[in-house]
Amino acid sequence: MRPLGLALMESDPVDDAALLRAHGAGDPQAFARLYDRYDPSCFQFIRRLLGAHGDAAEDLHQETWIAIARNAAAFDPAKSSFPAWLFTIARRKVWDHFRRQKVAVLASAQDDAAMMIPDPGQTPLEQVQSRELAQEIVAAVEALPLEQRGAFVMFAQAGLSLEEIAQATGVAVETAKSRLRYARAKLRQSLSGKRSAHV
Amino acid sequence: MSDHDATPDPMDKAYVQAEAMLSDDAARAARRARVLAAVGQAAPEAAPSTPRRAWARGGWLVAASVAGVSVLLATQIRPPIMTEPPPAPTAPAAATAPITAEEIPAAPPAAKAPPQASPRPSRAPAAPPEAPAREAPASEPAAPPAPPPPPPPQQVARTRAEAPPPAAAAPSPAMDAGLSELVVTGSRIPPAERRISAPAASPASLATRLRAAAARGRTAEVAALLRRGVPVDAPDDDGETALMEAVRANHPDAAALLRRHGASLDLKSQAGQSARDMARTLGDPDLDRALDLDD
């Protein structure tokens, strides 16, 4: 499923694995094409996972792509899709960063009670028309618990399927699904009331 | 859980619109140039067309080449002692020691340990990155290199004269084979085994290992260390325990194992965070279940 973000970028008919193979064979343009397909979603994934510690996003993004380039031969399209592989690496880079930094990120602990609050059921935002509202949405996403945040960004922005998200995060599909559901519920909850103020 | 979870949601659309509104094309272009330049300098580790078996054969050839070159170097560096009789049988490895010390670091990549001890999730994804297929870096030719020319006869003679009894007992080709085996075999000792069997580690270093193993989700190593009596809640300088490390890295199996051994959920680090706090922030149902935080 490539519903949103990636759907706009997939006019290139050459598949990801072929581009990786071409890169391994020394074609520099192949890697650039692959990068262009996934750069925005990959970067935003890293950036949103880092949250308030987003200064490291550029470096981790670069490290991710270098890892992709160096390990292109290790990619097996029979085992996973390229996006799942890419986000596995990106997520690991962020996790490594958290560990190195002793995760000051976790100081912004969220009240887990939000998980228990019923989904309001309505989406408060049908169209994002102001920069201020966009910033509030992004801030709400960054306030989600990490795994829920990751699942939401991978699904909404990068267009990964639940199976790919499960693969990238090493969990069962049901777990990935519940993370996504919790994330959406919390976003609706935290953004409720924004529509009238901004739209 | 309904199928609605697997379909795009208006909330998703709002987020995508927000990201699009906040995106900075100039920054993206700069990032692209920087990343692609960095990637251009980082050659792929292996050509995808290089089959594993070819490298396996090449590895032996390269190892044999290294051994041959090392013998050559040893004979050139060490002064010839043509008039001296061979050393007594009780003096082992007089010739092999310098050869090993110089040549093992230069052994082919097939013989080196996995590149970086990247923390792997305890529930490994199907295509773990940065892990396998590192047999042949791009700098290595796809075809195995040709074996080096044999050393001149007088150099071989000098080598034999210097060689200790174990090598001298065998003919020169056997010595070369032995060296190549030494190069290859020596580097294939699993690092984990070396870690576990390391003698006389201090309690502090064992506690450090416990935290590191927990952070990487290495449950077997965690269990082994706990069996050795390492205190389960031994903190590091920041007051962080193995359980905090396991939770932070989201390794439910390791966290559950530590909990079964009595690790505390409520000890606080110097930053004021407990493992329970970290788990709540992470929001992973699997981790919550592993820690009995479901309620």
Interface residues (C-beta under 8 A of the other chain):
Chain A: M1 P3 L4 G5 L20 R21 H23 G24 A25 P28 F31 A32 Y35 D36 D39 P40 F43 Q44 E58 H61 Q62 W65 I66 A67 I68 A69 R70 N71 A72 A73 A74 F75 D76 K79 S80 A84 W85 T88 I89 R92 W95 D96 F98 R99 K102 V103 A104 L106 A107 S108 A109 Q110 D112 M115 T123 L125 E126 Q127 V128 R131 L133 A134 Q135 I137 V138 V141 L144 P145 L146 E147 Q148 F152 V153 F155 A156 Q157 S161 L162 Q167 A168 T169 G170 V171 A172 E174 T175 K177 S178 R179 L180 R181 Y182 R184 L187 R188 L191
Chain B: M1 D5 A6 T7 P8 D9 P10 M11 D12 K13 A14 Y15 V16 Q17 A18 E19 M21 L22 S23 R28 R31 R32 R34 V35 L36 A38 V39 G40 A42 A43 P44 E45 A46 A47 P48 S49 T50 S118 P119 P121 S122 R123 A124 P125 A126 A127 P128 P129 E130 A131 P132 A133 R134 A215 D238 E240 E245 R248 A249 N250 S269 A271 G272 Q273 D277 M278 R280 T281 L282 G283 D284 P285 D286
